[in-house]
């Protein structure tokens, strides 16, 4: 058997010769078997009686066929190793070998800029999300690093998670961070900036409610953990506090199911954030009926009247500081219609044995007139007034 050599080393090459037979490998990328790709033998017009792929020249531990050609899906376990292939043609084995590597990482460049409040502890950021590798969706073959060391910034080499210690970092205008991803196929870099801003001076308006538990999760974001009715993460434009308090949660009119005339309606306070330097915050309430302010209805609780029946009521909270006032409106709730009531019938006319009566209703338009039993032998005609 004549073994063709490529690169001067046995079994190191893309093709091999045996007599007049030529065997090459298809599915390569720049002469390399990439992880996740399929490689195959190319023997032209020849006929193969057997073939194999292995981790050594005489092995068939990767793929094997006793009747023809067999292809191979290049596994991650072979990264930076050689793959050895052999094809039997006319009783002769022709050998080839190729190197296996990942595709090089690619960076999308979409991380953008980050801003955090000074002294807000350790924050985390996923830099791996900006990278992709063909055939390696989990980036398991990638090692992450910072191109230049930065005080207070570190990266997990396996996951690409960046840790930013805001208790260590100073308050520059912006710090550029370059993250590098490397694997056996190459490397790529992505860049983003970190801005550290002074912590804002603010407080919560609770007006006698439980204290609010929160933590900063960025220069413009806080996470509230209690009370539960206010739990959540809120984006805040701290600069907007210059003009007065900011409403995070609107007031809520508690709907117990179509409340009726004479029943009290309660409300849940809205949640506000304010800057104490702008003066003491003062809260005021105003109830509305069908969008029109109800005179004198300025408490947190409101008792429904006959004028509210069949309509809607809502509440507006207003917080006033020295720099100005801001308001927040609740959603409106429906008020049950009043039950039909009728005034005593009044005689309108008596003529030709007929009596015409008029009755009044507390509803407009009046519902169908009530039934009035005839008295005596005369006919009774009823018109609702």
C-alpha positions in Angstrom: 0.0 0.0 0.0 1.2 3.5 -0.9 0.3 6.1 1.7 0.3 9.7 0.5 1.6 12.2 3.0 0.5 15.8 3.4 2.6 18.2 5.5 5.3 15.6 5.8 3.8 13.6 8.6 2.0 10.3 8.4 -1.8 10.5 9.0 -1.6 14.3 9.0 -3.5 15.5 6.0 -6.7 16.2 4.1 -6.3 13.5 1.6 -4.3 10.3 1.0 -3.4 8.1 -2.0 -3.4 4.4 -2.4 -2.3 3.3 -5.9 -4.7 5.2 -8.1 -7.2 5.9 -5.3 -7.6 9.4 -3.8 -9.4 10.0 -0.5 -10.2 13.5 0.8 -12.4 14.9 3.5 -15.4 17.1 2.9 -17.2 19.4 5.3 -14.0 21.1 6.5 -13.7 24.9 7.3 -10.3 26.3 6.3 -8.9 22.8 6.4 -10.3 22.2 10.0 -13.0 19.9 11.2 -15.3 22.3 13.2 -17.1 21.2 16.3 -20.7 20.5 15.5 -20.1 20.1 11.7 -20.4 16.8 9.8 -17.3 15.6 7.9 -17.3 12.8 5.3 -15.0 10.9 3.0 -14.8 11.9 -0.7 -13.6 9.1 -2.9 -14.8 10.2 -6.3 -15.8 7.3 -8.6 -14.2 4.7 -6.3 -16.2 2.2 -4.3 -15.6 1.8 -0.6 -16.1 -1.6 1.1 -15.6 -0.2 4.6 -14.7 3.0 6.5 -14.1 4.2 10.0 -13.3 7.3 12.1 -11.3 7.1 15.3 -9.2 8.9 17.8 -6.1 7.0 16.7 -4.9 5.8 13.3 -6.2 2.2 13.7 -9.3 3.0 15.9 -12.9 3.0 14.9 -14.3 4.4 18.2 -16.0 7.4 16.6 -17.9 5.9 13.7 -17.6 2.6 11.7 -19.2 1.0 8.6 -18.4 -2.5 7.3 -20.2 -1.9 4.0 -19.4 1.6 2.7 -18.8 5.2 3.7 -19.7 6.6 7.1 -19.8 10.3 8.1 -19.0 11.9 11.5 -20.6 14.7 13.5 -17.6 16.2 15.2 -18.1 16.1 19.0 -17.0 18.7 21.5 -14.8 16.1 23.2 -12.4 16.2 20.2 -11.6 19.9 20.5 -7.9 20.4 19.7 -7.4 16.8 18.9 -6.8 14.9 15.6 -9.5 12.8 14.0 -8.2 9.8 12.0 -10.2 8.3 9.1 -9.7 5.3 6.9 -11.5 3.9 3.8 -11.0 0.4 2.3 -10.9 0.5 -1.5 -10.1 -2.6 -3.4 -8.7 -4.3 -0.3 -6.4 -1.4 0.6 -6.9 1.0 3.5 -6.4 4.7 2.7 -5.8 6.9 5.7 -6.5 10.6 6.4 -6.4 12.8 9.4 -7.8 16.2 10.3 -7.6 18.6 13.3 -10.8 19.4 15.2 -11.5 22.8 16.6 -14.4 25.1 17.5 -15.5 27.9 15.2 -14.1 31.2 16.5 -16.4 33.3 18.7 -18.3 36.2 17.2 -19.3 39.3 19.1 -22.6 41.1 18.3 -21.5 44.4 19.9 -24.9 44.9 21.6 -24.0 45.3 25.2 -24.4 49.1 25.3 -23.7 51.3 28.3 -24.5 50.6 32.0 -25.1 53.0 34.8 -25.1 52.2 38.5 -25.4 54.1 41.7 -22.3 54.6 43.8 -22.3 52.4 46.9 -25.0 50.1 45.7 -23.0 46.9 46.4 -22.0 44.2 43.9 -24.0 44.2 40.6 -23.8 41.4 38.0 -23.9 41.6 34.2 -24.0 38.8 31.6 -21.3 39.6 29.0 -21.6 36.1 27.5 -24.9 37.1 25.9 -23.1 39.2 23.4 -21.1 36.2 22.0 -22.0 33.3 19.7 -20.1 30.3 18.4 -21.4 28.1 15.6 -22.0 24.6 16.9 -21.5 25.6 20.5 -24.8 27.2 21.7 -23.8 26.9 25.3 -20.3 28.5 24.8 -18.9 25.5 26.7 -15.6 25.8 24.8 -15.1 29.5 25.5 -13.0 31.1 28.1 -13.8 34.7 29.1 -11.4 37.4 30.4 -11.0 41.1 30.7 -8.6 42.6 28.2 -7.4 45.1 30.8 -7.8 44.8 34.6 -10.2 47.3 36.2 -10.5 47.9 40.0 -13.8 46.6 41.2 -14.6 44.6 38.0 -14.0 40.9 37.6 -15.3 38.2 35.3 -16.1 34.5 35.6 -14.0 32.8 33.0 -16.4 30.0 32.5 -19.8 31.8 32.4 -18.8 35.3 31.3 -20.7 36.9 34.2 -19.2 40.3 35.1 -19.1 41.4 38.7 -19.1 45.1 39.4 -18.4 46.2 43.0 -19.9 49.7 43.3 -18.4 50.0 46.8 -14.9 49.9 45.2 -15.4 51.8 42.0 -15.1 55.6 42.0 -17.3 58.0 40.2 -15.8 58.7 36.8 -17.8 59.8 33.8 -17.4 56.4 32.2 -15.2 53.4 32.3 -14.7 51.2 29.2 -14.7 47.5 29.8 -13.4 45.1 27.1 -14.4 41.4 27.4 -12.5 38.8 25.4 -13.8 35.4 24.5 -11.3 32.7 23.4 -11.6 29.2 22.2 -9.6 26.8 20.1 -10.9 28.5 16.9 -9.9 32.0 17.7 -11.1 35.0 19.8 -13.4 38.0 19.8 -13.9 41.1 21.9 -16.9 43.2 22.9 -16.8 46.6 24.7 -19.3 48.3 27.0 -19.0 51.2 29.4 -19.8 51.5 33.1 -20.9 54.8 34.6 -21.0 55.2 38.3 -23.2 58.1 39.5 -23.6 59.5 43.0 -26.4 57.9 45.0 -29.6 60.0 44.9 -31.1 61.4 48.1 -34.6 60.2 48.3 -37.3 58.8 50.6 -40.6 57.1 50.3 -44.0 58.6 51.2 -45.9 56.1 53.2 -48.1 58.4 55.3 -48.3 56.1 58.3 -48.0 52.8 56.4 -45.3 50.2 56.9 -41.8 51.2 56.1 -40.6 50.3 52.6 -37.8 47.8 52.2 -35.8 48.3 49.0 -32.4 48.0 47.4 -30.8 49.8 44.5 -30.4 47.7 41.4 -28.8 50.4 39.2 -28.5 54.1 38.9 -32.1 54.4 37.7 -33.8 51.4 39.3 -34.8 50.1 42.7 -36.4 46.9 43.9 -39.0 47.0 46.6 -39.5 43.9 48.6 -42.1 45.0 51.2 -44.9 45.8 51.8 -46.0 43.1 49.4 -48.6 45.5 47.8 -45.7 47.6 46.4 -43.2 44.8 45.7 -41.5 45.0 42.3 -38.7 46.7 40.4 -39.2 50.3 39.3 -37.2 52.4 36.9 -36.7 55.9 38.2 -35.4 59.1 36.6 -33.7 60.6 39.6 -33.3 63.9 37.8 -37.1 64.1 37.7 -37.2 64.5 41.5 -36.2 68.1 41.0 -39.7 68.9 40.0 -41.4 67.1 42.9 -42.4 63.6 44.1 -42.6 60.7 41.7 -45.5 58.3 41.9 -44.4 54.6 41.6 -47.7 52.9 42.4 -51.1 54.6 41.7 -53.8 54.7 44.4 -56.4 51.9 44.2 -60.1 52.2 44.9 -61.0 48.9 46.5 -63.9 47.3 44.6 -65.9 44.8 46.7 -68.2 44.2 43.8 -70.5 47.0 42.6 -70.9 48.9 45.9 -74.2 50.7 46.3 -75.6 53.9 47.6 -74.9 54.5 51.3 -71.9 52.1 51.4 -68.3 53.3 52.2 -65.6 52.9 49.6 -62.0 52.5 50.8 -58.8 53.2 49.0 -55.2 51.9 49.1 -52.5 54.5 49.2 -50.3 55.1 46.2 -46.5 54.9 46.7 -44.4 58.0 46.1 -40.7 58.7 46.1 -39.5 62.2 46.9 -36.4 64.3 47.6 -36.5 65.6 51.2 -34.5 68.6 50.1 -37.6 69.8 48.2 -39.6 70.3 51.4 -42.1 68.2 53.4 -44.5 66.3 51.2 -48.2 66.9 51.8 -50.8 64.5 50.5 -54.3 65.4 49.5 -57.2 63.4 48.1 -60.0 64.2 45.7 -62.9 61.8 44.7 -64.4 62.0 41.3 -67.8 61.0 40.0 -67.8 60.1 36.3 -64.7 62.3 35.9 -66.0 65.3 37.8 -64.7 66.3 41.2 -67.1 65.6 44.1 -67.3 68.7 46.3 -66.0 68.0 49.9 -65.0 64.4 49.1 -61.3 64.7 50.2 -60.7 61.8 52.6 -59.2 58.4 51.9 -62.7 56.9 52.4 -65.9 58.0 50.6 -69.5 57.1 51.3 -71.6 56.7 48.1 -74.6 58.9 47.6 -77.7 58.6 45.4 -75.9 60.8 42.9 -73.3 58.1 42.4 -75.8 55.3 41.6 -75.2 53.7 38.2 -72.0 55.7 37.6 -68.3 55.4 38.4 -66.1 56.8 41.1 -62.3 57.2 41.3 -59.7 58.8 43.5 -56.9 61.3 42.7 -53.9 61.6 45.1 -51.8 64.8 44.9 -48.4 65.2 46.6 -47.2 68.8 47.1 -43.7 70.0 47.9 -42.1 73.4 47.8 -41.1 72.8 44.2 -44.5 71.8 42.9 -47.4 69.3 43.0 -47.9 66.1 41.2 -51.0 63.8 41.0 -51.8 60.2 40.3 -55.3 58.8 39.5 -56.8 55.4 40.4 -58.8 53.4 38.1 -62.6 54.0 38.3 -65.0 51.4 39.8 -68.7 50.9 39.0 -71.4 51.8 41.4 -74.6 49.8 41.5 -77.7 51.4 40.1 -80.3 52.4 42.6 -83.3 50.1 43.1 -86.4 51.3 41.5 -88.7 53.4 43.7 -92.0 55.0 42.9 -93.9 57.9 44.4 -97.5 57.5 45.4 -99.9 57.7 42.4 -101.4 61.1 41.7 -104.8 61.5 39.9 -104.3 63.5 36.8 -107.9 63.3 35.4 -111.2 61.5 35.7 -113.4 61.4 32.6 -116.0 59.0 31.1 -115.4 56.5 33.9 -111.6 56.4 33.4 -109.0 57.6 35.9 -105.6 58.7 34.7 -102.8 58.4 37.3 -99.2 59.8 37.3 -96.3 58.3 39.3 -92.7 59.4 39.8 -89.5 57.4 39.6 -86.1 57.8 41.2 -84.5 56.7 38.0 -84.0 58.5 34.7 -85.2 57.5 32.3 -88.0 55.9 34.3 -88.3 52.1 34.1 -91.5 50.4 33.0 -94.4 51.6 35.1 -95.5 49.3 38.0 -98.7 47.4 37.8 -101.7 49.1 39.6 -104.7 47.0 40.2 -108.0 48.4 39.0 -110.4 49.7 41.6 -114.1 49.0 41.0 -115.4 48.5 37.5 -113.6 51.5 35.9 -110.5 51.2 33.8 -107.2 52.6 35.3 -104.7 54.2 32.9 -101.1 54.7 34.3 -98.4 57.0 32.8 -95.0 57.1 34.5 -94.0 60.7 35.4 
